[in-house]
């Protein structure tokens, strides 16, 4: 197969709060022969908070980010569900609303940019599934994850709203998502089915209602654990932050101990590919992964 190349929109969280995600992403991409060209001039996507204060500014901001991928002539890959939602959402709106596109380009012209709508945006998960292919990935597995019961946690922003998921994330169903399950199976692992796998982790409620956030976090973790999960995996660093750093608070809210290690998406891929655990950042987690 021809070499895959993407413009990488890293976002804020993988570069700051979860650097192990960037470590694992780059290690897996190198192992699979995928070239990721980081868009170093790109800025924050707005994190689903700027949109509440100034919707137009958020579209301009993400159109600017898209312009840098257009300059590279590459489709964009994200490693954060919230970045995916905001950048892909802006892309979809701009492609379908010429009036908005013209207004945005008037602002972009002030910094010498022009959005054309020539690139697609997809999460790294779907780049692996759709472009690299699960059959090809399975052929690269040297250490099958057969001893690991893994609970997939999809998060909100890769699978909702439906119109964005249909446009950029393989048409993943928000009600019965399958991508992470299929990936775990391709890696030789045991995928755990449980009710909370497509629910909210509580991250975006944390500042306004921390107790509610902790309750949501604890419910999802305990649901996975009660269904015999040894690990949870998520493609979203914000979900990971809540599950990993807030797990003790979630346990207090739930009135039960949890102790469930939570892995980033590329970490489980890397383990199955035989990449050294420390190169995947598995020693950087708050909750001990017991893998490093």
PEZIHU-V663649 format. One record per residue. N is the residue number from 1. SS is DSSP state (helix for helix, strand for strand, loop for the rest). PSI is psi in whole degrees, 0 to 359 (NA if undefined). NEAR is the number of other ideal C-beta (glycine too) atoms within 10 Angstrom. Layout:
BEGIN
N & SS & PSI & NEAR
N & SS & PSI & NEAR
END
This chain:
BEGIN
1 & loop & 149 & 8
2 & loop & 153 & 5
3 & loop & 134 & 8
4 & loop & 135 & 18
5 & strand & 136 & 14
6 & strand & 155 & 25
7 & strand & 121 & 24
8 & strand & 117 & 26
9 & strand & 100 & 27
10 & loop & 326 & 22
11 & loop & 176 & 28
12 & loop & 312 & 16
13 & helix & 314 & 22
14 & helix & 336 & 24
15 & helix & 340 & 14
16 & helix & 293 & 11
17 & loop & 332 & 14
18 & loop & 63 & 26
19 & helix & 338 & 14
20 & helix & 332 & 26
21 & helix & 317 & 28
22 & helix & 318 & 22
23 & helix & 311 & 22
24 & helix & 320 & 29
25 & helix & 312 & 26
26 & helix & 324 & 18
27 & helix & 317 & 20
28 & helix & 316 & 26
29 & helix & 316 & 22
30 & helix & 317 & 13
31 & helix & 323 & 16
32 & helix & 357 & 17
33 & loop & 28 & 12
34 & loop & 127 & 21
35 & strand & 124 & 12
36 & strand & 115 & 22
37 & strand & 104 & 16
38 & strand & 133 & 14
39 & loop & 86 & 20
40 & loop & 339 & 8
41 & loop & 355 & 10
42 & loop & 158 & 23
43 & loop & 180 & 14
44 & loop & 145 & 16
45 & loop & 351 & 26
46 & loop & 345 & 25
47 & loop & 24 & 18
48 & loop & 17 & 19
49 & loop & 317 & 12
50 & helix & 324 & 16
51 & helix & 328 & 20
52 & helix & 335 & 9
53 & helix & 322 & 9
54 & loop & 92 & 12
55 & helix & 317 & 12
56 & helix & 317 & 12
57 & helix & 320 & 13
58 & helix & 324 & 22
59 & helix & 317 & 25
60 & helix & 315 & 21
61 & helix & 314 & 23
62 & helix & 333 & 30
63 & helix & 321 & 25
64 & helix & 314 & 19
65 & helix & 319 & 28
66 & helix & 327 & 28
67 & helix & 324 & 22
68 & helix & 326 & 20
69 & helix & 320 & 25
70 & helix & 321 & 20
71 & helix & 326 & 13
72 & helix & 346 & 15
73 & loop & 30 & 11
74 & loop & 146 & 20
75 & loop & 153 & 19
76 & strand & 139 & 28
77 & strand & 138 & 29
78 & strand & 161 & 31
79 & loop & 19 & 30
80 & loop & 129 & 30
81 & helix & 321 & 28
82 & helix & 321 & 26
83 & helix & 316 & 31
84 & helix & 313 & 31
85 & helix & 312 & 30
86 & helix & 317 & 29
87 & helix & 314 & 28
88 & helix & 324 & 26
89 & helix & 317 & 24
90 & helix & 318 & 27
91 & helix & 315 & 25
92 & helix & 317 & 18
93 & helix & 318 & 18
94 & helix & 324 & 22
95 & helix & 333 & 15
96 & helix & 1 & 12
97 & loop & 95 & 13
98 & helix & 327 & 9
99 & helix & 314 & 7
100 & helix & 317 & 16
101 & helix & 317 & 18
102 & helix & 318 & 10
103 & helix & 318 & 15
104 & helix & 317 & 24
105 & helix & 333 & 17
106 & helix & 320 & 10
107 & helix & 319 & 17
108 & helix & 330 & 17
109 & helix & 335 & 10
110 & helix & 337 & 8
111 & helix & 18 & 9
112 & loop & 26 & 7
113 & loop & 158 & 18
114 & loop & 120 & 11
115 & loop & 131 & 24
116 & loop & 337 & 12
117 & loop & 29 & 14
118 & loop & 357 & 12
119 & loop & 155 & 21
120 & loop & 152 & 16
121 & strand & 127 & 30
122 & strand & 150 & 23
123 & strand & 150 & 28
124 & helix & 325 & 24
125 & helix & 313 & 26
126 & helix & 337 & 22
127 & helix & 319 & 21
128 & helix & 312 & 26
129 & helix & 311 & 22
130 & helix & 323 & 13
131 & helix & 313 & 15
132 & helix & 314 & 17
133 & helix & 134 & 13
134 & helix & 326 & 16
135 & helix & 317 & 8
136 & helix & 320 & 13
137 & helix & 315 & 19
138 & helix & 328 & 15
139 & helix & 339 & 9
140 & helix & 353 & 16
141 & loop & 125 & 17
142 & loop & 342 & 9
143 & loop & 81 & 14
144 & loop & 144 & 14
145 & loop & 39 & 21
146 & loop & 339 & 10
147 & loop & 3 & 10
148 & loop & 122 & 22
149 & strand & 111 & 16
150 & strand & 126 & 24
151 & strand & 115 & 29
152 & strand & 132 & 27
153 & strand & 114 & 26
154 & loop & 327 & 26
155 & loop & 173 & 29
156 & loop & 316 & 21
157 & loop & 353 & 28
158 & loop & 338 & 32
159 & loop & 355 & 21
160 & loop & 144 & 18
161 & loop & 161 & 13
162 & helix & 322 & 13
163 & helix & 324 & 12
164 & helix & 319 & 23
165 & helix & 321 & 23
166 & helix & 325 & 13
167 & helix & 326 & 18
168 & helix & 348 & 25
169 & loop & 44 & 24
170 & loop & 17 & 18
171 & loop & 30 & 10
172 & loop & 133 & 23
173 & loop & 131 & 14
174 & loop & 343 & 14
175 & loop & 322 & 8
176 & loop & 67 & 10
177 & loop & 149 & 20
178 & loop & 348 & 15
179 & helix & 310 & 23
180 & helix & 320 & 26
181 & helix & 312 & 19
182 & helix & 324 & 14
183 & helix & 314 & 25
184 & helix & 316 & 24
185 & helix & 318 & 16
186 & helix & 332 & 24
187 & loop & 2 & 26
188 & loop & 6 & 16
189 & loop & 173 & 25
190 & strand & 114 & 16
191 & strand & 126 & 21
192 & strand & 126 & 22
193 & loop & 133 & 9
194 & loop & 156 & 20
195 & helix & 326 & 11
196 & helix & 3 & 19
197 & helix & 340 & 23
198 & helix & 23 & 22
199 & loop & 185 & 16
200 & loop & 140 & 19
201 & loop & 342 & 30
202 & loop & 359 & 26
203 & helix & 311 & 25
204 & helix & 355 & 17
205 & helix & 353 & 18
206 & loop & 319 & 20
207 & loop & 324 & 9
208 & loop & 323 & 8
209 & loop & 76 & 12
210 & helix & 323 & 14
211 & helix & 317 & 13
212 & helix & 318 & 13
213 & helix & 313 & 23
214 & helix & 325 & 23
215 & helix & 319 & 17
216 & helix & 318 & 22
217 & helix & 312 & 29
218 & helix & 321 & 23
219 & helix & 315 & 19
220 & helix & 315 & 29
221 & helix & 315 & 29
222 & helix & 327 & 19
223 & helix & 316 & 19
224 & helix & 314 & 28
225 & helix & 319 & 19
226 & helix & 344 & 10
227 & loop & 24 & 15
228 & loop & 26 & 11
229 & loop & 137 & 23
230 & loop & 332 & 18
231 & strand & 158 & 22
232 & strand & 147 & 27
233 & strand & 141 & 27
234 & strand & 147 & 27
235 & loop & 4 & 28
236 & loop & 122 & 31
237 & helix & 336 & 30
238 & helix & 318 & 26
239 & helix & 317 & 28
240 & helix & 318 & 30
241 & helix & 315 & 19
242 & helix & 314 & 29
243 & helix & 327 & 30
244 & helix & 306 & 24
245 & helix & 335 & 16
246 & loop & 11 & 22
247 & helix & 324 & 22
248 & helix & 321 & 14
249 & helix & 323 & 18
250 & helix & 322 & 25
251 & helix & 321 & 19
252 & helix & 317 & 13
253 & helix & 324 & 20
254 & helix & 342 & 16
255 & loop & 23 & 7
256 & loop & 151 & 14
257 & loop & 150 & 12
258 & loop & 287 & 17
259 & loop & 45 & 12
260 & loop & 116 & 21
261 & strand & 141 & 20
262 & strand & 125 & 26
263 & strand & 152 & 26
264 & strand & 151 & 30
265 & helix & 305 & 25
266 & helix & 343 & 29
267 & helix & 320 & 28
268 & helix & 326 & 25
269 & helix & 313 & 31
270 & helix & 319 & 27
271 & helix & 315 & 25
272 & helix & 334 & 25
273 & helix & 355 & 19
274 & loop & 18 & 11
275 & loop & 140 & 22
276 & loop & 131 & 11
277 & helix & 321 & 15
278 & helix & 333 & 13
279 & helix & 344 & 16
280 & helix & 0 & 28
281 & loop & 25 & 23
282 & loop & 356 & 24
283 & loop & 7 & 12
284 & loop & 359 & 17
285 & loop & 156 & 22
286 & loop & 309 & 14
287 & loop & 120 & 17
288 & loop & 125 & 11
289 & loop & 342 & 21
290 & loop & 22 & 10
291 & loop & 345 & 17
292 & loop & NA & 14
END
